[in-house]
């Protein structure tokens, strides 16, 4: 967003106690930045703040690089939706969509052939501005868009890429262990559990799959908090 500010200059700015955009605006002087350039940067930051306040997603996308979407997290907490899906072996068939945000008392789990409702799903999306996934750029988002034949226009934060920037190059379950995030529910093969549920209608299989997905969603919150804390320095 602020051109000509690389990692080295960013570290200098951070060392001066400037941690947020508001800190930047409030400061009379910024180390390594001329008075003229600060005026220009101030204008850009205020324009972005206005776009955030007005929920102008398309303008935010134009102003802020995707790699910096994480900076919006604490500014848009109530508008951030964590999401994880499960699929059949054919991948295009969604079996479960799990979601959580601060707007909810507990995760919402939508199950195919039960409560997986397209209009309700997109109504939930419409009340949020950011969607957080793990590997959703390659998996969750394109599968959902193909399944419903509708585009998702929210700002998307893919934790797989944020974690990689921090040296955490692994799957979600491995990263959880690395960060000390405990799991109560395991599901060695979600596809098999779904097939067993469909074949036997035994609630045991469905319940385990639902709890597994719910924990996936809630653990995204912990991973996101960790990444933001580390990236913010």
N, C-alpha and C positions, 0 to 999 in steps of 0.2 A: 504493500500500500504506500509506504513512504519510501520513494526511490532514493537511491544512493546511500542507503543504510544497510551495510553488511553486518556479518556476525561480530567483527571486531569493533565497529562503531556502536553496535547494539550493546556489547559488553561495557563499553565506556559509559553509555547512557544509563545502563542498569546500575553501574557503580556509583552514579550520582544520585541514586535513590529514585530514579524514574522507572516505575514498574508498570504503570497503566497509561492508557491514553489520556485519562483525566489528569494524572500526574504531569504528563507532557504539557497539557494545556495550561495548568496552573503555574508551571515553572516559568520564570522570567527569562532565564538563560539555560541552554542545553549544551553541554560540553561537545565541541566539535561541530556544532551547527550554527551557521550565521543567523543574525537577526532576521534577514530577509527570508531565508529558507524556512525558519521557524514559523513565520507568518503564513507561508504557503502550506506547511504541514498542519498548522492549526486549522486552516480552512478545510483541509481534507478530512481531518479527524472530526470536526464539527459536522461536516456533510455526512460522514458515515454514522455518527451518533443520531442524526436526524433520520437517516434511512432505517436504522435499527428501531427507533421509536415509532416510526410509521409502518414498520413491518414490510418495508419495500425490499423483498427478497431479491428481485432481479437487479436492483441497483447495488445492493450489497455484493452480489456476485461479480458485478463489474468493477467495484471499487477494491475488493479484498481478494487476494489470491487464495485458492483453495487450501494451500498449505498453512494458511493463517486463520482458518475458520475456528480453530481451537481457541483463539483469543476472544471469541464471542461468547464462550461457554458461560462464564459467570455473569455476563451482561444479559443473557437470555435463558437463565436457568428454568424459568417457568414455561418456556417455549421449546424446551429440548426433549425429544422423544428418543428413548433407547429401544432398539428393535432387534429381534432375532427370529429367524424362521427355521422350520424343519420341513423336509421334503420327502417324497417317495423316492424310490430308486431311479425314477425317470427325471428327477430334479425339477422338471417343469410343473409337477403336481405338488402344490403346497399342502402340507398336512397340518401345520401349526404356525400361527403368527403370534409371537409374544411381544408385548409393549409395556413400557413403564415411563412415567414422567411425574414431576412434582404436582401435576394436576390430578393425579390418581392416588387413591388410598393404598392400592396394591396393584400389582401387574395385571394387565388384561391379557388373557390367553384365549385366542380364537382357534377353534378346532374345526377342521374340515368335516362337513356333513353334520355339524352341530350348531356352531354359532359364528362360523367364518362368513361374515356378511360384508360384501363389498362397500356398500354405501356407509355403513357404520365405520368401517376401516378408514375410508377417505375423509369422513367427517372428523375422526380423531386426528388424522394428519393435518387437516385444515386449521386446527387450533394450535398447531405447533409450527415453528420456523426452522428448527434444526433437527435432523435425524442422525442418531449415532448408531453405528454397527461395528462389527468386526469382520473385515473382508467383504463388507456389503457392496463395494464397488464392483466386485467380480461375481458375487453370489446373490445376496439377499435382494438388492435393488433391481437388477435386471430380471431376476426371476419373478418378482412381484409385478413389475411393469408388464412383462410378457403374459403373466397369469391373468391379470385384470384388463390388459390392453389399455392401460392408462399410465401416463407419465407421473413421476414423483418430482416435484419442483422444489422441495425443501433444500436448504443448505445441508450438505451431507459431510459428516466427519467419519472417516473410516479409521478406526483405532488400529487396524493392522499397520497402516502407514505411519501413524503417530508413534506407535511402539517401536517400529523399525528405526525411526529417527533417534530413538533413545537406546539403540543397541539391542532391543528385545525382538529378535527375529525368530519368531516361533508361533505356533498355534495358540489359540486362546487358553486352552487348558494348561499348557506348559507355562505360559506367561502368568497365569493365576498362581501357579506354584512358586514361580520365581518371585512374585510379589507378596507371597504369604497369604493369599486369598483362599480360604477354605471352602470346600464343597461338601454339602450334606447328601446330595443326590447324584448318582452316576447312571449313565445309560450307555453301555459299551457300543451299542449299534441302534441308533434312533430309527433307522429305516426298518430294521428287523422288528423292533418293538411296535412300530405302526402296523406292519404286516400281521404280526401276532394279534394285535387288537382287532384288526379287520377280520381276521380268520376266526377268532374265538369269542370276540366281544367281552373278553375278560377285562374288567376295570383295572386290574393290576397293571397291565401293560400300558394302558392309556394314562393312568395316574402317574406312573413313573416317567413317562415321556413328558407330561405336562409339568411336573416338578423339575425335571431336567431343563426344560426350556425356560421356565420361570427363573431358575438359578442362572442360566446363561444371561438373561436380560439384566438381572440385578447386578451381576458381576461386571457387566459393562460399565456400570456407574462407578465402581471402585477403580477400574482400569482408567477410565476417563479422568477421574479426580487425580490419580497418580500422574498421568501424562501432563495434564495442565500444570500441576505443581512443579514438575521437573522442567518443562519447557519455559515456564515463566521465570525460572531461576530462583 
